[in-house]
Amino acid sequence: MEIGQKIELTITDVAAGGDGVGRYDGMAVFVPHTCRGERVLVRLVRITSACAYGTLCSVIEPSPERRVDFCAAAGLCGGCDFAHMAYTEQLAVKQKIVADALTRIGGFSDVPVAETLAAPRPERYRNKMVFPLGTDARGQAIGGFYAPGSHHLVPLSDCRQGDRAAALWLSEILSFLNETKTSVYDEKTRRGLARRVFVRLAEGTREAMVVLTATSAKLRETEKLVERLLAVPTGYTLKSIILNIHKEPDNLLLGKKNLVLYGRDYIIDTLGDLRFHISPHSFYQINAPQTSILYETALSLAGLSGKETILDLYCGIGTISLFAAKKAARVIGVEVVPQAIEDARENARRNRITNAEFIVGRAEEVAPRLAEQNERLSVVFLDPPRKGADRKAIEAILQMAPKKIVYISCNPATLARDAKILAEGGYKVEQAIPADMFPNTSHVETVVLLQRQNT
């Protein structure tokens, strides 16, 4: 096998990262944008001692599950690595990814993994869209998404993952930047003003927020920009227009300083019968209809009776905490982002929930402190970032020994790793339920119930 060599493969599986997998001379070859069961021609681009990687040249014998008409930019931008798969196949693959991770990484052989919960709306589901900005060959401002594994900008006029409103506001901002000759930030030279466009939509209330990130506050004719954005017909009410100042040469989405150009610095959304206060820096699930299903599933697994004390680690703006507070005696939410905790407390006040308290701090610092205070917990909700839960936080949970742990994960690999630690500490993984929060991508959310054993 040599780099540049073209080979024929039969794709037999799909890996956790979304690549199809076939074997050539006994070696695994990973190929993006392929489906199980199809014969493909592949060009090898990387070879290691353990496996090889290739790019798809052509499909010799397509799978019945192959889809070809989802998006003209599929394969160019890095957004939808499952765009080539029929939706039923996406759900089946995600179930298998979760089951494989629990077996291979966690060492579990008997965990029942349910069929993946389908999203109510597999397209136009994203309530948050982020468009990096750049320039074309003529020096005109463009917006879109980065190509996979790069910062090469693929310009887009629309994205079928998000509401059309986001693309319309992006288009208006690009026109404004070009007409006012506003410079666009260049990562290489670190010069330029406008960096990205960030849109949040509240499906329950039809409120919207538009954020333009820039390296300084020296944006000309902001009144004109506000007027133009308000005039775009979208079906949403634009409640917040913000200029976010992001000077640092990093890849963070937002800088720390927000200047409100119009309206307020937050929008309000509803999930179920609760109202949530969402600021630019808030973590909020990007698929609202599926989020309701996800949380209902998590609360169902917790089996709350109204008497429990609950710890919600990595609570964000308090979404799970407040749903749980309606069915429990007391809830403690922990989150490291101060703005998110402010939003969580405001959300509790707005919803007249008095049995939820929120603590600013790292999970790995607050959880051990609660354990030292002999906090008696019935249920712990764990909803960590992709890197998984911190080991110190897990050890503190084991010390407090709640009856149940409901782990909500966006990464099957770290879920399996953490579940293994919890199982070694006396818990049994009773059930795993994948949920498709991110249709047309390889990402999968999973809810797992772990029950303390009588040891």
Stockholm file with secondary structure:
# STOCKHOLM 1.0

chainA/1-455         MEIGQKIELTITDVAAGGDGVGRYDGMAVFVPHTCRGERVLVRLVRITSACAYGTLCSVIEPSPERRVDFCAAAGLCGGCDFAHMAYTEQLAVKQKIVADALTRIGGFSDVPVAETLAAPRPERYRNKMVFPLGTDARGQAIGGFYAPGSHHLVPLSDCRQGDRAAALWLSEILSFLNETKTSVYDEKTRRGLARRVFVRLAEGTREAMVVLTATSAKLRETEKLVERLLAVPTGYTLKSIILNIHKEPDNLLLGKKNLVLYGRDYIIDTLGDLRFHISPHSFYQINAPQTSILYETALSLAGLSGKETILDLYCGIGTISLFAAKKAARVIGVEVVPQAIEDARENARRNRITNAEFIVGRAEEVAPRLAEQNERLSVVFLDPPRKGADRKAIEAILQMAPKKIVYISCNPATLARDAKILAEGGYKVEQAIPADMFPNTSHVETVVLLQRQNT
#=GR chainA/1-455 SS CCTTCEEEEECCEECTTSCEEEEETTEEEEETTCCTTCEEEEEEEEECSSEEEEEEEEEEECCTTBCCCSCTTTTTSSSCTTTTBCHHHHHHHHHHHHHHHHHHTTCCSSCCBCCCBCCSCSSSCBSEEEEEEEECTTSCEEEEEECTTSCCEEECSCCTTBCHHHHHHHHHHHHHHHHTTCCBCBTTTTBCSEEEEEEEEETTTTEEEEEEEESSSCCSCHHHHHHHHHTSCCSSEEEEEEEEECCSSSCCSCCSEEEEEEECSCEEEEETTEEEEECTTCCCCSCHHHHHHHHHHHHHHHTCCSCCEEEEETCTTTHHHHHHHTTSSEEEEEESCHHHHHHHHHHHHHTTCCSEEEEESCHHHHHHHHHHTTCCCSEEEECCCTTCCCHHHHHHHHHHCCSEEEEEESCHHHHHHHHHHHHHTTEEEEEEEEECSSTTSSCCEEEEEEEECCC
#=GC SS_cons         CCTTCEEEEECCEECTTSCEEEEETTEEEEETTCCTTCEEEEEEEEECSSEEEEEEEEEEECCTTBCCCSCTTTTTSSSCTTTTBCHHHHHHHHHHHHHHHHHHTTCCSSCCBCCCBCCSCSSSCBSEEEEEEEECTTSCEEEEEECTTSCCEEECSCCTTBCHHHHHHHHHHHHHHHHTTCCBCBTTTTBCSEEEEEEEEETTTTEEEEEEEESSSCCSCHHHHHHHHHTSCCSSEEEEEEEEECCSSSCCSCCSEEEEEEECSCEEEEETTEEEEECTTCCCCSCHHHHHHHHHHHHHHHTCCSCCEEEEETCTTTHHHHHHHTTSSEEEEEESCHHHHHHHHHHHHHTTCCSEEEEESCHHHHHHHHHHTTCCCSEEEECCCTTCCCHHHHHHHHHHCCSEEEEEESCHHHHHHHHHHHHHTTEEEEEEEEECSSTTSSCCEEEEEEEECCC
//
